[in-house]
Amino acid sequence: MGRIPTAWKVMPLGSICDLEVGYAFKSSWFSDSGVRLLRGDNVGYGQPTWERIHYLPEEQSKTYSKYLLAAGDVIIGMDRTFTKSGVKVTKLRESDAPALLVQRVGKFLPKKCTKEFLWQLVRSPNFTKALKNQEKGMDIPHLSKTEILEPIVAVPSLEEQADIAKILDSQDVVLDSKQKKLTHLDQIKKALMQDLLTGKVRVKLNESATIENA
């Protein structure tokens, strides 16, 4: 782990949190409306993706209130956790709730840590590197609950956890804002390229310039 403050403790992740695994909802129960099901496909990189959605009827969902997710919950995809796009660890926003936790997806349950610190911890380079070494399987790489909770982590006091999370959360806000701006500029560039390369927008040439017939 390298050098850490002497007051910090070193222990398996499972010593400070637990992991609740989702329910195996039957596909025959799915509906066109109701409560969204958060499946492995919906676990994005930082935030959920809802391109493909399945629902459980409102009344039926009440039977499975144990698996109901709320804003701020930290989720991990247990199949294909690592892809070229990143690590499938997600934090739910207000707009993502309510939703129901489905099998092969896990929700972290803080015990001796704050939810905000846990969110930063499970995305940290040291933890994700250790977790990557735990992954099993070739066709569909996967992680078990035990394997996810096994990596060793450094844990400060609750007060210091709150301070660390506050600083890192503020940087996340800045990075998110810059990423949105970058995405917007990229869209403008692509639209401009399309206009220029199709002749929709013409470039003014110097008088000495000539254009050959196509």
N, CA, C and O of each residue as an XYZ file, in Angstrom:
856
protein
N       0.821     -1.203      0.000
C       0.000      0.000      0.000
C       0.856      1.255      0.000
O       0.358      2.356     -0.233
N       2.161      1.083      0.265
C       2.998      2.266      0.330
C       2.895      2.937      1.697
O       2.401      2.335      2.651
N       3.357      4.172      1.793
C       3.373      4.907      3.058
C       1.973      5.446      3.357
O       1.344      6.057      2.492
N       1.490      5.222      4.570
C       0.207      5.764      5.010
C       0.370      6.287      6.431
O       1.279      5.854      7.140
N      -0.495      7.215      6.868
C      -0.405      7.734      8.244
C      -0.502      6.609      9.277
O      -1.242      5.647      9.074
N       0.227      6.724     10.361
C       0.249      5.672     11.385
C      -1.115      5.489     12.045
O      -1.409      4.413     12.565
N      -1.947      6.524     12.029
C      -3.266      6.434     12.670
C      -4.270      5.665     11.808
O      -5.313      5.242     12.307
N      -3.971      5.484     10.542
C      -4.890      4.764      9.664
C      -4.786      3.264      9.925
O      -3.756      2.766     10.380
N      -5.875      2.559      9.628
C      -5.893      1.108      9.775
C      -5.874      0.437      8.409
O      -6.363      0.992      7.426
N      -5.313     -0.743      8.360
C      -5.245     -1.518      7.121
C      -6.035     -2.801      7.324
O      -5.765     -3.567      8.250
N      -7.017     -3.032      6.450
C      -7.921     -4.174      6.633
C      -8.626     -4.504      5.327
O      -8.613     -3.689      4.405
N      -9.242     -5.678      5.223
C     -10.015     -6.006      4.017
C     -11.211     -5.068      3.897
O     -11.741     -4.602      4.905
N     -11.630     -4.796      2.680
C     -12.786     -3.934      2.461
C     -14.003     -4.448      3.227
O     -14.809     -3.662      3.725
N     -14.132     -5.776      3.318
C     -15.263     -6.373      4.011
C     -15.334     -6.040      5.487
O     -16.359     -6.285      6.123
N     -14.256     -5.479      6.054
C     -14.272     -5.087      7.466
C     -15.004     -3.772      7.677
O     -15.423     -3.471      8.795
N     -15.163     -2.982      6.614
C     -15.808     -1.674      6.778
C     -17.127     -1.566      6.010
O     -17.850     -0.579      6.148
N     -17.436     -2.579      5.205
C     -18.697     -2.539      4.477
C     -19.119     -3.953      4.104
O     -18.338     -4.900      4.203
N     -20.362     -4.076      3.676
C     -20.863     -5.357      3.187
C     -21.337     -5.149      1.752
O     -21.325     -4.027      1.247
N     -21.749     -6.218      1.102
C     -22.241     -6.126     -0.273
C     -23.541     -6.921     -0.374
O     -23.577     -8.118     -0.088
N     -24.590     -6.246     -0.779
C     -25.870     -6.912     -0.991
C     -26.019     -7.223     -2.477
O     -25.912     -6.327     -3.314
N     -26.264     -8.483     -2.805
C     -26.406     -8.902     -4.201
C     -27.880     -8.927     -4.565
O     -28.725     -9.286     -3.745
N     -28.188     -8.541     -5.810
C     -29.571     -8.405     -6.250
C     -30.335     -9.711     -6.390
O     -29.793    -10.801     -6.206
N     -31.605     -9.565     -6.719
C     -32.526    -10.702     -6.809
C     -32.643    -11.175     -8.263
O     -32.504    -10.390     -9.201
N     -32.901    -12.477     -8.425
C     -33.043    -13.059     -9.770
C     -34.498    -12.921    -10.236
O     -35.265    -13.883    -10.196
N     -34.858    -11.732    -10.670
C     -36.214    -11.503    -11.172
C     -36.422    -12.278    -12.475
O     -35.551    -12.279    -13.344
N     -37.570    -12.933    -12.607
C     -37.871    -13.697    -13.808
C     -38.267    -12.766    -14.955
O     -38.992    -11.790    -14.757
N     -37.784    -13.082    -16.146
C     -38.095    -12.253    -17.311
C     -39.589    -12.225    -17.607
O     -40.092    -11.267    -18.193
N     -40.302    -13.283    -17.199
C     -41.751    -13.338    -17.440
C     -42.503    -12.306    -16.595
O     -43.672    -12.020    -16.852
N     -41.818    -11.746    -15.578
C     -42.451    -10.738    -14.735
C     -42.315     -9.335    -15.320
O     -43.008     -8.417    -14.884
N     -41.439     -9.160    -16.294
C     -41.139     -7.831    -16.806
C     -42.383     -7.171    -17.397
O     -43.282     -7.830    -17.919
N     -42.396     -5.851    -17.293
C     -43.535     -5.071    -17.770
C     -43.041     -3.861    -18.553
O     -41.845     -3.568    -18.573
N     -43.975     -3.162    -19.198
C     -43.620     -1.957    -19.953
C     -43.594     -0.716    -19.063
O     -43.212      0.366    -19.509
N     -43.997     -0.875    -17.813
C     -43.995      0.252    -16.880
C     -43.870     -0.287    -15.454
O     -43.987     -1.489    -15.217
N     -43.635      0.613    -14.526
C     -43.472      0.213    -13.131
C     -42.154      0.719    -12.583
O     -41.770      1.859    -12.845
N     -41.451     -0.118    -11.822
C     -40.163      0.258    -11.227
C     -39.037     -0.322    -12.080
O     -39.044     -1.507    -12.415
N     -38.075      0.524    -12.423
C     -36.959      0.065    -13.251
C     -36.108     -0.982    -12.530
O     -35.943     -0.946    -11.311
N     -35.578     -1.906    -13.316
C     -34.658     -2.918    -12.795
C     -33.239     -2.512    -13.172
O     -32.940     -2.293    -14.346
N     -32.375     -2.414    -12.182
C     -30.986     -2.074    -12.455
C     -30.212     -3.374    -12.646
O     -29.835     -4.043    -11.685
N     -29.986     -3.715    -13.927
C     -29.290     -4.940    -14.295
C     -27.828     -4.635    -14.594
O     -27.403     -3.482    -14.531
N     -27.067     -5.663    -14.916
C     -25.658     -5.463    -15.240
C     -25.455     -4.499    -16.394
O     -24.496     -3.727    -16.402
N     -26.362     -4.541    -17.378
C     -26.261     -3.642    -18.530
C     -26.437     -2.180    -18.139
O     -25.982     -1.283    -18.849
N     -27.097     -1.944    -17.013
C     -27.388     -0.570    -16.594
C     -26.322      0.027    -15.687
O     -26.363      1.218    -15.377
N     -25.359     -0.803    -15.257
C     -24.278     -0.299    -14.399
C     -23.250      0.386    -15.295
O     -22.520     -0.269    -16.039
N     -23.207      1.698    -15.213
C     -22.291      2.436    -16.071
C     -20.968      2.723    -15.388
O     -20.607      2.083    -14.400
N     -20.259      3.687    -15.927
C     -18.943      4.069    -15.412
C     -19.094      5.400    -14.683
O     -18.891      6.467    -15.263
N     -19.451      5.319    -13.410
C     -19.687      6.528    -12.633
C     -21.158      6.806    -12.404
O     -21.550      7.232    -11.318
N     -21.975      6.568    -13.420
C     -23.411      6.749    -13.295
C     -24.132      5.740    -14.181
O     -23.569      5.267    -15.168
N     -25.392      5.402    -13.830
C     -26.113      4.374    -14.586
C     -26.389      4.790    -16.029
O     -26.409      5.974    -16.364
N     -26.598      3.787    -16.863
C     -27.028      4.028    -18.229
C     -28.347      3.300    -18.441
O     -28.467      2.116    -18.125
N     -29.330      4.007    -18.974
C     -30.683      3.446    -19.096
C     -31.100      3.282    -20.554
O     -32.266      3.490    -20.889
N     -30.171      2.915    -21.417
C     -30.505      2.730    -22.829
C     -31.449      1.537    -23.014
O     -32.341      1.565    -23.863
N     -31.242      0.498    -22.216
C     -32.111     -0.686    -22.261
C     -32.724     -0.867    -20.878
O     -32.013     -1.089    -19.898
N     -34.052     -0.769    -20.807
C     -34.728     -0.783    -19.515
C     -35.772     -1.891    -19.455
O     -36.517     -2.114    -20.409
N     -35.814     -2.586    -18.307
C     -36.888     -3.515    -17.990
C     -37.549     -3.028    -16.709
O     -36.895     -2.440    -15.847
N     -38.837     -3.274    -16.589
C     -39.589     -2.817    -15.416
C     -40.240     -3.995    -14.705
O     -40.505     -5.040    -15.300
N     -40.491     -3.795    -13.412
C     -41.299     -4.714    -12.635
C     -42.573     -3.953    -12.254
O     -42.491     -2.807    -11.812
N     -43.760     -4.576    -12.417
C     -44.999     -3.875    -12.079
C     -44.957     -3.268    -10.680
O     -44.383     -3.846     -9.757
N     -45.567     -2.106    -10.537
C     -45.533     -1.353     -9.285
C     -45.960     -2.196     -8.086
O     -45.265     -2.226     -7.070
N     -47.090     -2.874     -8.195
C     -47.595     -3.661     -7.068
C     -46.662     -4.811     -6.715
O     -46.415     -5.073     -5.538
N     -46.143     -5.497     -7.728
C     -45.259     -6.626     -7.491
C     -43.946     -6.193     -6.858
O     -43.353     -6.930     -6.070
N     -43.493     -4.983     -7.209
C     -42.212     -4.489     -6.693
C     -42.241     -4.318     -5.173
O     -41.196     -4.380     -4.525
N     -43.423     -4.105     -4.604
C     -43.532     -3.912     -3.150
C     -43.089     -5.152     -2.386
O     -42.656     -5.060     -1.237
N     -43.197     -6.318     -3.029
C     -42.778     -7.574     -2.393
C     -41.263     -7.633     -2.230
O     -40.749     -8.367     -1.386
N     -40.548     -6.849     -3.052
C     -39.085     -6.911     -3.072
C     -38.471     -5.592     -2.612
O     -37.466     -5.141     -3.161
N     -39.079     -4.983     -1.607
C     -38.605     -3.691     -1.105
C     -37.173     -3.774     -0.568
O     -36.471     -2.764     -0.510
N     -36.738     -4.979     -0.175
C     -35.369     -5.166      0.309
C     -34.355     -4.761     -0.746
O     -33.255     -4.323     -0.410
N     -34.709     -4.899     -2.016
C     -33.781     -4.642     -3.116
C     -33.991     -3.263     -3.750
O     -33.447     -2.971     -4.815
N     -34.778     -2.428     -3.088
C     -35.055     -1.094     -3.625
C     -33.838     -0.189     -3.428
O     -33.280     -0.108     -2.333
N     -33.445      0.478     -4.486
C     -32.271      1.353     -4.462
C     -32.686      2.810     -4.318
O     -33.790      3.200     -4.698
N     -31.773      3.609     -3.759
C     -32.038      5.028     -3.546
C     -30.863      5.863     -4.039
O     -29.774      5.344     -4.285
N     -31.097      7.157     -4.180
C     -30.032      8.078     -4.609
C     -28.859      7.996     -3.629
O     -29.061      7.952     -2.416
N     -27.647      7.977     -4.157
C     -26.449      7.900     -3.337
C     -25.917      6.501     -3.147
O     -24.788      6.326     -2.687
N     -26.719      5.481     -3.497
C     -26.246      4.098     -3.369
C     -25.081      3.848     -4.329
O     -25.080      4.336     -5.459
N     -24.094      3.082     -3.865
C     -22.911      2.751     -4.669
C     -23.061      1.313     -5.157
O     -23.225      0.388     -4.362
N     -23.002      1.141     -6.473
C     -23.300     -0.127     -7.127
C     -22.092     -0.626     -7.907
O     -21.315      0.168     -8.437
N     -21.937     -1.953     -7.974
C     -20.865     -2.541     -8.784
C     -21.430     -3.668     -9.648
O     -22.220     -4.483     -9.172
N     -21.027     -3.711    -10.905
C     -21.386     -4.810    -11.788
C     -20.458     -5.983    -11.518
O     -19.238     -5.818    -11.515
N     -21.019     -7.163    -11.292
C     -20.211     -8.319    -10.907
C     -19.781     -9.163    -12.100
O     -18.947    -10.055    -11.948
N     -20.326     -8.904    -13.271
C     -19.904     -9.550    -14.515
C     -19.286     -8.503    -15.427
O     -19.820     -7.403    -15.567
N     -18.157     -8.841    -16.051
C     -17.457     -7.888    -16.923
C     -17.286     -6.542    -16.210
O     -17.619     -5.487    -16.750
N     -16.763     -6.607    -14.999
C     -16.570     -5.396    -14.200
C     -15.591     -4.439    -14.866
O     -15.731     -3.220    -14.762
N     -14.605     -4.998    -15.548
C     -13.580     -4.179    -16.203
C     -13.727     -4.289    -17.721
O     -13.722     -5.388    -18.276
N     -13.858     -3.143    -18.382
C     -13.936     -3.092    -19.837
C     -12.975     -2.019    -20.339
O     -12.304     -1.355    -19.549
N     -12.917     -1.859    -21.633
C     -12.042     -0.830    -22.213
C     -12.483      0.578    -21.800
O     -11.688      1.518    -21.807
N     -13.765      0.704    -21.441
C     -14.296      2.024    -21.064
C     -14.046      2.373    -19.605
O     -14.187      3.531    -19.213
N     -13.673      1.378    -18.789
C     -13.405      1.655    -17.389
C     -13.919      0.572    -16.463
O     -14.065     -0.583    -16.863
N     -14.197      0.953    -15.212
C     -14.668      0.029    -14.182
C     -16.155      0.274    -13.954
O     -16.584      1.416    -13.792
N     -16.936     -0.797    -13.940
C     -18.390     -0.656    -13.811
C     -18.784     -0.490    -12.341
O     -19.289     -1.405    -11.690
N     -18.527      0.716    -11.861
C     -18.925      1.124    -10.514
C     -19.740      2.394    -10.661
O     -19.314      3.342    -11.320
N     -20.906      2.411    -10.050
C     -21.891      3.465    -10.289
C     -22.415      4.052     -8.987
O     -22.564      3.354     -7.984
N     -22.688      5.343     -9.028
C     -23.352      6.009     -7.905
C     -24.686      6.546     -8.406
O     -24.726      7.294     -9.383
N     -25.777      6.173     -7.746
C     -27.097      6.556     -8.213
C     -27.399      8.028     -7.929
O     -27.082      8.548     -6.859
N     -28.019      8.687     -8.913
C     -28.477     10.061     -8.775
C     -29.955     10.062     -8.380
O     -30.591      9.008     -8.349
N     -30.496     11.233     -8.082
C     -31.912     11.338     -7.749
C     -32.772     10.806     -8.887
O     -33.789     10.153     -8.653
N     -32.356     11.090    -10.125
C     -33.140     10.673    -11.288
C     -33.075      9.166    -11.551
O     -33.855      8.642    -12.347
N     -32.156      8.473    -10.891
C     -32.005      7.021    -11.096
C     -32.879      6.198    -10.150
O     -33.027      4.989    -10.332
N     -33.447      6.840     -9.160
C     -34.256      6.135     -8.166
C     -35.742      6.475     -8.367
O     -36.071      7.565     -8.835
N     -36.638      5.539     -8.013
C     -36.328      4.223     -7.453
C     -35.927      3.222     -8.538
O     -36.240      3.403     -9.715
N     -35.243      2.184     -8.128
C     -34.874      1.081     -9.009
C     -34.669     -0.151     -8.141
O     -34.459     -0.038     -6.933
N     -34.729     -1.321     -8.751
C     -34.563     -2.570     -8.018
C     -33.257     -3.251     -8.407
O     -32.902     -3.304     -9.584
N     -32.552     -3.764     -7.423
C     -31.261     -4.411     -7.620
C     -31.455     -5.831     -8.148
O     -32.167     -6.636     -7.548
N     -30.812     -6.126     -9.281
C     -30.953     -7.428     -9.946
C     -29.705     -8.279     -9.698
O     -28.639     -7.745     -9.390
N     -29.835     -9.585     -9.830
C     -28.720    -10.517     -9.613
C     -27.497    -10.130    -10.441
O     -27.615     -9.536    -11.513
N     -26.321    -10.479     -9.918
C     -25.025    -10.186    -10.518
C     -24.700     -8.685    -10.504
O     -23.809     -8.212    -11.209
N     -25.458     -7.961     -9.675
C     -25.159     -6.555     -9.400
C     -25.149     -6.417     -7.883
O     -26.020     -6.964     -7.206
N     -24.171     -5.688     -7.341
C     -24.053     -5.570     -5.889
C     -24.171     -4.139     -5.406
O     -23.735     -3.209     -6.084
N     -24.760     -3.965     -4.236
C     -24.850     -2.651     -3.582
C     -23.983     -2.662     -2.327
O     -24.146     -3.519     -1.459
N     -23.062     -1.704     -2.239
C     -22.208     -1.603     -1.065
C     -23.005     -1.070      0.130
O     -23.765     -0.110      0.004
N     -22.818     -1.706      1.285
C     -23.497     -1.304      2.518
C     -22.455     -0.861      3.539
O     -21.811     -1.712      4.153
N     -22.269      0.439      3.740
C     -21.257      0.923      4.682
C     -21.529      0.454      6.110
O     -22.677      0.429      6.554
N     -20.473      0.085      6.820
C     -20.580     -0.306      8.226
C     -19.694      0.589      9.093
O     -20.154      1.166     10.079
N     -18.415      0.698      8.713
C     -17.471      1.510      9.482
C     -16.832      2.564      8.587
O     -15.651      2.885      8.721
N     -17.627      3.087      7.685
C     -17.154      4.134      6.784
C     -18.362      4.923      6.297
O     -19.497      4.458      6.393
N     -18.112      6.111      5.779
C     -19.198      6.901      5.205
C     -19.440      6.450      3.771
O     -18.536      5.938      3.111
N     -20.658      6.643      3.297
C     -20.982      6.245      1.925
C     -20.165      7.059      0.923
O     -19.759      6.547     -0.120
N     -19.928      8.339      1.251
C     -19.163      9.211      0.354
C     -17.700      8.755      0.240
O     -17.126      8.753     -0.849
N     -17.108      8.370      1.374
C     -15.726      7.884      1.341
C     -15.649      6.549      0.610
O     -14.711      6.305     -0.149
N     -16.633      5.692      0.838
C     -16.658      4.380      0.182
C     -16.714      4.542     -1.336
O     -16.070      3.793     -2.071
N     -17.487      5.524     -1.797
C     -17.602      5.800     -3.228
C     -16.237      6.129     -3.825
O     -15.886      5.636     -4.896
N     -15.484      6.952     -3.137
C     -14.157      7.322     -3.629
C     -13.185      6.140     -3.514
O     -12.334      5.946     -4.382
N     -13.314      5.363     -2.452
C     -12.399      4.257     -2.203
C     -12.492      3.178     -3.275
O     -11.468      2.694     -3.758
N     -13.714      2.796     -3.650
C     -13.879      1.696     -4.607
C     -13.539      2.114     -6.036
O     -13.507      1.274     -6.935
N     -13.287      3.394     -6.251
C     -12.833      3.865     -7.571
C     -11.344      4.169     -7.586
O     -10.793      4.530     -8.626
N     -10.693      4.027     -6.446
C      -9.282      4.386     -6.347
C      -8.407      3.404     -7.119
O      -8.760      2.230     -7.231
N      -7.271      3.860     -7.656
C      -6.380      2.983     -8.436
C      -5.921      1.741     -7.674
O      -5.887      0.647     -8.238
N      -5.567      1.900     -6.396
C      -5.085      0.746     -5.618
C      -6.163     -0.329     -5.494
O      -5.890     -1.517     -5.661
N      -7.404      0.109     -5.194
C      -8.468     -0.866     -5.013
C      -8.835     -1.541     -6.330
O      -8.981     -2.762     -6.378
N      -8.986     -0.758     -7.401
C      -9.392     -1.348     -8.683
C      -8.319     -2.290     -9.223
O      -8.636     -3.281     -9.882
N      -7.043     -1.984     -8.944
C      -5.968     -2.879     -9.372
C      -6.065     -4.209     -8.629
O      -5.920     -5.275     -9.228
N      -6.312     -4.138     -7.317
C      -6.445     -5.364     -6.517
C      -7.676     -6.147     -6.945
O      -7.654     -7.377     -6.984
N      -8.743     -5.437     -7.265
C      -9.986     -6.093     -7.676
C      -9.816     -6.775     -9.027
O     -10.343     -7.865     -9.248
N      -9.088     -6.139     -9.918
C      -8.832     -6.714    -11.236
C      -8.139     -8.065    -11.115
O      -8.412     -8.982    -11.890
N      -7.244     -8.184    -10.140
C      -6.532     -9.451     -9.926
C      -7.436    -10.557     -9.406
O      -7.090    -11.736     -9.480
N      -8.600    -10.175     -8.878
C      -9.545    -11.146     -8.335
C     -10.470    -11.724     -9.406
O     -11.081    -12.773     -9.199
N     -10.573    -11.048    -10.543
C     -11.544    -11.421    -11.572
C     -11.259    -12.813    -12.126
O     -10.111    -13.161    -12.405
N     -12.323    -13.607    -12.283
C     -12.214    -14.984    -12.768
C     -13.029    -15.157    -14.048
O     -13.959    -14.398    -14.323
N     -12.650    -16.187    -14.829
C     -13.410    -16.498    -16.035
C     -12.833    -15.831    -17.264
O     -12.251    -14.749    -17.178
N     -12.993    -16.477    -18.413
C     -12.478    -15.958    -19.672
C     -13.591    -15.397    -20.558
O     -13.514    -14.249    -20.995
N     -14.632    -16.204    -20.827
C     -15.722    -15.754    -21.697
C     -16.475    -14.590    -21.062
O     -16.684    -13.555    -21.693
N     -16.881    -14.772    -19.805
C     -17.559    -13.700    -19.070
C     -16.826    -13.525    -17.738
O     -17.179    -14.177    -16.755
N     -15.811    -12.655    -17.689
C     -15.088    -12.436    -16.431
C     -16.057    -11.984    -15.342
O     -16.931    -11.152    -15.587
N     -15.899    -12.536    -14.138
C     -16.852    -12.215    -13.091
C     -16.160    -12.134    -11.733
O     -15.038    -12.605    -11.547
N     -16.877    -11.516    -10.789
C     -16.410    -11.400     -9.415
C     -17.501    -11.895     -8.472
O     -18.685    -11.663     -8.716
N     -17.111    -12.569     -7.409
C     -18.059    -12.986     -6.390
C     -18.102    -11.926     -5.287
O     -17.266    -11.023     -5.255
N     -19.063    -12.040     -4.401
C     -19.163    -11.124     -3.264
C     -17.892    -11.188     -2.421
O     -17.353    -10.157     -2.019
N     -17.423    -12.392     -2.161
C     -16.218    -12.575     -1.351
C     -15.010    -11.902     -2.000
O     -14.219    -11.251     -1.317
N     -14.868    -12.056     -3.310
C     -13.724    -11.489     -4.029
C     -13.764     -9.965     -4.031
O     -12.718     -9.319     -3.984
N     -14.951     -9.392     -4.084
C     -15.075     -7.935     -4.083
C     -14.705     -7.349     -2.728
O     -14.130     -6.263     -2.655
N     -15.031     -8.058     -1.661
C     -14.789     -7.554     -0.311
C     -13.404     -7.920      0.227
O     -13.044     -7.504      1.328
N     -12.631     -8.684     -0.526
C     -11.347     -9.198     -0.046
C     -10.180     -8.232     -0.121
O      -9.329     -8.281      0.767
N     -10.073     -7.344     -1.127
C      -8.893     -6.476     -1.220
C      -8.632     -5.671      0.048
O      -9.560     -5.242      0.734
N      -7.344     -5.476      0.346
C      -6.922     -4.718      1.523
C      -6.976     -3.228      1.216
O      -6.537     -2.786      0.154
N      -7.523     -2.453      2.163
C      -7.642     -1.002      1.971
C      -7.115     -0.275      3.209
O      -7.044     -0.847      4.297
N      -6.752      0.981      3.026
C      -6.312      1.832      4.134
C      -7.497      2.675      4.589
O      -8.163      3.305      3.768
N      -7.760      2.691      5.883
C      -8.970      3.340      6.395
C      -8.629      4.382      7.465
O      -8.106      4.035      8.525
N      -8.924      5.656      7.191
C      -8.722      6.705      8.204
C      -9.920      6.777      9.155
O     -10.852      5.981      9.043
N      -9.894      7.713     10.073
C     -11.011      7.916     10.995
C     -12.222      8.443     10.224
O     -12.083      8.931      9.102
N     -13.409      8.343     10.828
C     -14.626      8.821     10.165
C     -14.540     10.313      9.854
O     -15.022     10.765      8.815
N     -13.931     11.068     10.750
C     -13.788     12.509     10.528
C     -12.909     12.792      9.316
O     -13.233     13.644      8.489
N     -11.794     12.072      9.219
C     -10.902     12.273      8.082
C     -11.517     11.730      6.791
O     -11.283     12.274      5.712
N     -12.300     10.660      6.903
C     -13.012     10.147      5.729
C     -13.910     11.223      5.138
O     -13.956     11.406      3.921
N     -14.627     11.939      6.011
C     -15.540     12.993      5.557
C     -14.772     14.107      4.847
O     -15.219     14.624      3.823
N     -13.615     14.472      5.400
C     -12.804     15.534      4.790
C     -12.255     15.097      3.429
O     -12.276     15.865      2.468
N     -11.769     13.866      3.358
C     -11.229     13.340      2.102
C     -12.307     13.295      1.032
O     -12.089     13.720     -0.103
N     -13.475     12.775      1.403
C     -14.575     12.661      0.447
C     -15.025     14.032     -0.046
O     -15.355     14.196     -1.221
N     -15.039     15.013      0.848
C     -15.456     16.372      0.477
C     -14.531     16.965     -0.581
O     -14.982     17.570     -1.553
N     -13.223     16.780     -0.372
C     -12.238     17.315     -1.328
C     -12.372     16.613     -2.684
O     -12.395     17.268     -3.725
N     -12.459     15.293     -2.666
C     -12.537     14.541     -3.917
C     -13.861     14.765     -4.633
O     -13.904     14.802     -5.863
N     -14.945     14.915     -3.870
C     -16.254     15.196     -4.489
C     -16.222     16.529     -5.227
O     -16.791     16.653     -6.311
N     -15.561     17.523     -4.646
C     -15.480     18.839     -5.292
C     -14.721     18.745     -6.611
O     -15.057     19.435     -7.573
N     -13.692     17.890     -6.658
C     -12.943     17.698     -7.899
C     -13.765     16.937     -8.940
O     -13.636     17.165    -10.143
N     -14.611     16.031     -8.453
C     -15.504     15.309     -9.372
C     -16.440     16.279    -10.072
O     -16.718     16.128    -11.261
N     -16.930     17.275     -9.339
C     -17.828     18.287     -9.921
C     -17.110     19.066    -11.021
O     -17.668     19.316    -12.089
N     -15.861     19.446    -10.741
C     -15.074     20.200    -11.735
C     -14.826     19.341    -12.975
O     -14.997     19.808    -14.101
N     -14.423     18.089    -12.767
C     -14.143     17.194    -13.891
C     -15.391     16.927    -14.720
O     -15.328     16.862    -15.948
N     -16.530     16.771    -14.041
C     -17.785     16.521    -14.747
C     -18.159     17.711    -15.615
O     -18.618     17.546    -16.746
N     -17.961     18.917    -15.080
C     -18.267     20.132    -15.836
C     -17.376     20.245    -17.071
O     -17.848     20.585    -18.156
N     -16.080     19.958    -16.899
C     -15.149     20.040    -18.027
C     -15.440     18.953    -19.061
O     -15.300     19.183    -20.262
N     -15.846     17.760    -18.593
C     -16.169     16.673    -19.517
C     -17.383     17.032    -20.370
O     -17.408     16.754    -21.569
N     -18.385     17.649    -19.753
C     -19.573     18.067    -20.492
C     -19.213     19.120    -21.538
O     -19.722     19.093    -22.659
N     -18.333     20.046    -21.161
C     -17.898     21.082    -22.095
C     -17.120     20.461    -23.250
O     -17.298     20.847    -24.405
N     -16.248     19.485    -22.929
C     -15.467     18.809    -23.961
C     -16.376     18.049    -24.928
O     -16.171     18.080    -26.142
N     -17.379     17.369    -24.377
C     -18.335     16.637    -25.212
C     -19.081     17.590    -26.141
O     -19.291     17.287    -27.315
N     -19.477     18.739    -25.609
C     -20.190     19.741    -26.417
C     -19.310     20.261    -27.550
O     -19.764     20.378    -28.688
N     -18.050     20.574    -27.237
C     -17.133     21.071    -28.267
C     -16.863     20.005    -29.326
O     -16.722     20.324    -30.506
N     -16.790     18.739    -28.907
C     -16.572     17.645    -29.848
C     -17.753     17.516    -30.805
O     -17.564     17.254    -31.993
N     -18.965     17.699    -30.296
C     -20.157     17.643    -31.139
C     -20.166     18.783    -32.156
O     -20.543     18.593    -33.313
N     -19.747     19.974    -31.711
C     -19.664     21.123    -32.616
C     -18.640     20.855    -33.715
O     -18.881     21.158    -34.884
N     -17.490     20.285    -33.334
C     -16.439     19.980    -34.305
C     -16.933     18.993    -35.359
O     -16.696     19.187    -36.551
N     -17.625     17.926    -34.919
C     -18.129     16.924    -35.856
C     -19.148     17.526    -36.822
O     -19.152     17.205    -38.010
N     -20.012     18.403    -36.303
C     -21.013     19.048    -37.160
C     -20.339     19.963    -38.169
O     -20.751     20.019    -39.328
N     -19.310     20.677    -37.741
C     -18.585     21.579    -38.638
C     -17.847     20.789    -39.711
O     -17.833     21.179    -40.878
N     -17.231     19.675    -39.310
C     -16.533     18.826    -40.283
C     -17.502     18.315    -41.352
O     -17.175     18.291    -42.539
N     -18.692     17.910    -40.917
C     -19.697     17.423    -41.856
C     -20.085     18.513    -42.846
O     -20.200     18.252    -44.044
N     -20.288     19.735    -42.352
C     -20.674     20.845    -43.224
C     -19.566     21.190    -44.221
O     -19.835     21.461    -45.391
N     -18.320     21.175    -43.745
C     -17.204     21.540    -44.612
C     -16.905     20.458    -45.655
O     -16.642     20.764    -46.818
N     -16.948     19.198    -45.229
C     -16.573     18.107    -46.130
C     -17.673     17.746    -47.125
O     -17.421     17.003    -48.074
N     -18.874     18.253    -46.928
C     -19.958     18.028    -47.892
C     -20.234     19.273    -48.722
O     -21.095     19.259    -49.602
N     -19.492     20.365    -48.439
C     -19.682     21.589    -49.209
C     -20.861     22.423    -48.763
O     -21.164     23.440    -49.386
N     -21.537     22.018    -47.694
C     -22.673     22.804    -47.212
C     -22.216     24.180    -46.770
O     -22.922     25.172    -46.952
N     -21.028     24.230    -46.189
C     -20.391     25.500    -45.830
C     -19.127     25.615    -46.658
O     -18.273     24.729    -46.625
N     -19.007     26.720    -47.409
C     -17.851     26.911    -48.284
C     -16.783     27.736    -47.585
O     -17.083     28.636    -46.802
N     -15.528     27.411    -47.884
C     -14.393     28.138    -47.333
C     -13.968     29.183    -48.342
O     -13.787     28.865    -49.517
N     -13.803     30.425    -47.911
C     -13.369     31.489    -48.804
C     -11.905     31.282    -49.164
O     -11.061     31.091    -48.288
N     -11.606     31.323    -50.476
C     -10.245     31.100    -50.940
C      -9.603     32.414    -51.367
O     -10.296     33.376    -51.698
N      -8.269     32.446    -51.356
C      -7.553     33.607    -51.871
C      -7.775     33.704    -53.370
O      -8.048     32.695    -54.020
N      -7.665     34.885    -53.918
C      -7.895     35.107    -55.363
C      -6.992     34.243    -56.215
O      -7.383     33.833    -57.308
N      -5.797     33.960    -55.739
C      -4.828     33.186    -56.520
C      -5.089     31.687    -56.482
O      -4.507     30.918    -57.246
N      -5.989     31.284    -55.564
C      -6.260     29.842    -55.420
C      -7.200     29.366    -56.512
O      -8.063     30.117    -56.968
N      -7.036     28.130    -56.928
C      -7.907     27.541    -57.951
C      -8.443     26.222    -57.441
O      -7.822     25.580    -56.595
N      -9.598     25.812    -57.953
C     -10.204     24.548    -57.573
C     -10.377     23.710    -58.828
O     -10.962     24.168    -59.809
N      -9.877     22.500    -58.800
C     -10.046     21.601    -59.934
C     -11.444     21.038    -59.945
O     -12.074     20.885    -58.899
N     -11.927     20.732    -61.132
C     -13.244     20.119    -61.229
C     -13.186     18.730    -60.606
O     -12.203     18.005    -60.761
N     -14.283     18.362    -59.880
C     -14.346     17.049    -59.247
C     -14.569     15.973    -60.297
O     -14.651     14.792    -59.963
